[in-house]
Amino acid sequence: MMMNKFSVGESDFRNIITGNFYYVDKSLFIKEIIDSGNRVILVPRPRRFGKTLNISMLKYFYDCCPERLPLFPDTAEPDGKPAAPANTYKSLFASLAIADAGPQYLEKMGKHPVIFLTFKNIKELDWETCLDKIKSLIQREYTNHHYLLNSRVLLPQEKNYFQRIIDLKGTLGEYENSLEALLIFLSRYYGEKAVVLIDEYDAPIHAGFNKDYYEEIISFTRNFLGGGLKDTGQYLEKGVITGIMRIAQESIFSGLNNLGVFTLLSEEFNDKFGFTEKEVETMLTAFNAQDRYDEVQQWYNGYNFGGCIIYNPWSITSFLDSKGRELKPYWINTSDNEIIENLLSGGGKELKVEMEQLIRGEPIEKPIDENIVLRDVGANEDLLWSFLMMGGYLKSTGKKRNEASGKILYNLCIPNMEVRDTYTRITRRFFSSKIENRQLEIMLTALIDGDVKLFEKILRKVILAVFSYHDFSGEPEKVYHALAAGMLTWISDTHEIKSNRESGYGRYDIMIIPKNLAKIGYVIEFKTVDTEENDTVESTVKAALKQIEEKKYETELTQRGVKNVKKLAVVFKGKDVTVREG
């Protein structure tokens, strides 16, 4: 639909269509839902990828419009059944692809009562407030179906229960059972199975994980969803649930009737959330920005949903809607990324090395578990990578089976410039929390200016502030390596930082390549003093500098045209560090 304006942040399908806003047609999502053999469908996708809008579209498609019934009808239905209102929403779909999908799909339009709940805004600091907001959410949906109180299909005790929910006087157990109860009431009233739509079911679960009410929200969610969707096949036409990931904790979804889970690794629904390459090209052309395609691709492309290349829809629409058409992190700035920062900042030395590798643009290989146990994420780094991928902070570029373990390993990398900016910010904040930015600025300025002695002096302070002694067990070179690469994110605008790459006759540890070729370039070799071999700091320094010379690590710098090259040996013994120039 080639409209000339956006409504960034609008997630109500009817408002977008009737307001003549630009809409990328995802209506065949309805066809895929109907075609699915699963009665209950869970579709996890990263935040701001169109989940609420798609769920809203399903609501208007299926809904038999109970809102058209009067709040206080003059007379009750003589047979206890409602009048059959015409679906006033049909016009919303007249120009969309679903209108041409076939009569077997159109006959579903306006046929079923709908329960629609979105939990996306329930992110409270404590369990009491969270529960209050959930009760209010359920209350509003019950109020949407207030006409049931005037019908003859509810027993007196059921009407009393219904009224307690509306009056916010129900017990915890009654609110946990409220989904199942409303499902039964609606199905009985209309003589048709109901459709249940639950949007962002895990938003309060993530908040509970952060704010220490995880067990309470898990228990409520298990009882609420389990009661409403388990063993209710005679009342349930379809149940569609969205969220960021499948939370595999305390059997939230165990035993649900015919549950289908379609993560971003699945081919099902792979082009229904986010924008495809063709859709983005069409949008850029419609808004006279086709000349920006390469930049937009670099900043917002890169997601791989079940083999389909997907762009971040929030960032694309925000970019096109902005006056200056500025390329910047739109999606990342819609969240405080608290969980991500806590997990990445609290990781061990291997995690810091792998973060540095990702920031450099190099992939890492990890197993991915589509079922996430949140409280295990911090202790299990494999689950951390799964969490990051399902949340949209990493993408998969391929997979292979490890013959030894039998596990499937995924090639993971940062999707685009926007997300890379997040990792860089997290790295900076990690160091800023340990040492003053001014100290880092002095140290890096000294490096850029070639003042090796001052660089060494500040580097010693940084290491003492940032790392504890247990970080140096095993392979301390990796700790220093990750530290240096992390700090160097501050100068990535003016310098290219590489590590563990081939140059000359071997692999250097770190190379710093100035974008201004008149500036100083560096080759840095890290070594630790092997006390068991009676090595000294001096002998280790000599060995490091000799290695740089013999392996001709400076080759890449000189081939790039950098004439001023410095060769540094960084030698450490515990937390003592020596920097020597060759």
Beta strands, then each sheet from edge to edge (+ up, - down):
strand 1: 40-44
strand 2: 114-118
strand 3: 194-199
strand 4: 236-243
strand 5: 246-247
strand 6: 259-261
strand 7: 275-276
strand 8: 303-305
strand 9: 308-311
strand 10: 364-367
strand 11: 371-372
strand 12: 395-401
strand 13: 408-413
strand 14: 495-499
strand 15: 502-503
strand 16: 506-507
strand 17: 510-514
strand 18: 521-528
strand 19: 565-573
strand 20: 576-581
sheet 1: 2+ 3+ 4+ 1+ 6+
sheet 2: 5+ 11+
sheet 3: 7+ 9- 8+
sheet 4: 10+ 13- 12+
sheet 5: 14+ 17- 18+ 19+ 20-
sheet 6: 15+ 16-
end
